[in-house]
Amino acid sequence: MAEGFKNIEDLREKISGLKECESLKFRISVNASAKTNSIEFLEECIKIRIKEKAVDGKANKAITEYLSDLLKIPKRRIEIVSGFTSKLKIIQIKAD
């Protein structure tokens, strides 16, 4: 599990170095129903605040879209692999 990213550029760099059939997993902590979308890099995980409410998977979809925009990668490469109904989630980014 990859942790300890300092900023979005660190994360983008790690993702860009993925080879075919490789993936990157990391933990996120989600705060749904926030005033604005934002991301904060902590030592133990990445904290994401998302405007969407945590109802019927809407926040999960919004997280995927937000990460796609931030990381400049297609949404199809981003998967929530654990924590679908929890604030703590594991995200997997697949190689292109």
C-alpha positions in Angstrom: 0.0 0.0 0.0 1.5 3.3 -1.1 1.4 6.0 1.5 3.3 9.2 2.4 2.6 11.2 -0.8 3.4 14.9 -0.1 1.2 16.4 -2.8 -0.7 15.6 -6.0 2.5 15.8 -8.1 4.0 13.0 -6.1 1.0 10.9 -6.7 0.9 11.7 -10.4 4.6 10.8 -10.7 4.0 7.4 -9.1 1.0 6.7 -11.3 2.9 7.7 -14.5 5.6 5.2 -13.7 3.2 2.2 -13.5 4.0 -0.5 -16.0 1.5 -2.7 -17.8 -0.5 -4.9 -15.3 0.8 -2.9 -12.3 -1.4 -0.9 -10.0 -1.1 1.5 -7.1 -3.3 1.2 -4.0 -3.6 3.9 -1.3 -5.9 4.8 1.6 -8.3 7.7 1.6 -10.4 9.2 4.3 -13.6 10.8 3.0 -15.7 13.6 4.3 -18.9 13.8 2.3 -21.3 16.8 2.2 -18.4 19.2 2.5 -18.7 22.8 1.3 -16.1 22.3 -1.4 -14.1 19.5 -2.9 -10.6 19.4 -1.6 -7.7 17.0 -1.0 -5.1 16.9 1.9 -2.1 14.7 2.0 -1.5 13.3 5.5 1.2 10.8 6.6 -1.2 7.9 7.1 -3.7 8.5 4.2 -5.1 11.1 1.8 -8.1 13.0 3.1 -10.7 14.0 0.5 -13.6 16.3 1.2 -16.3 16.0 -1.4 -19.5 18.1 -1.9 -21.7 15.1 -2.8 -23.8 13.4 -0.1 -23.0 9.8 0.9 -26.3 8.5 -0.5 -26.8 5.7 -3.1 -23.1 5.7 -4.1 -23.1 9.3 -5.2 -20.1 10.3 -3.0 -18.1 7.3 -4.3 -18.9 8.3 -7.9 -17.9 11.9 -7.1 -14.6 10.7 -5.5 -13.7 8.8 -8.7 -14.5 11.9 -10.9 -12.6 14.2 -8.6 -9.5 12.0 -8.6 -9.8 11.6 -12.3 -9.7 15.4 -12.7 -6.9 15.9 -10.2 -4.7 13.1 -11.6 -5.5 13.8 -15.2 -6.3 10.1 -15.9 -9.5 8.4 -17.2 -12.1 7.4 -14.6 -11.9 3.8 -15.9 -8.4 3.5 -14.3 -9.7 4.4 -10.8 -11.4 1.8 -8.6 -12.7 1.8 -5.0 -11.6 -1.7 -3.9 -12.6 -1.5 -0.2 -14.8 0.7 2.0 -17.8 1.3 -0.3 -20.0 2.3 2.6 -17.3 3.6 4.9 -15.4 6.9 5.3 -12.1 4.9 5.0 -11.5 3.5 1.5 -8.8 1.9 -0.5 -8.3 3.2 -4.0 -6.6 1.3 -6.8 -5.2 3.1 -9.8 -4.5 0.8 -12.7 -1.7 1.2 -15.3 -2.9 2.6 -18.7 
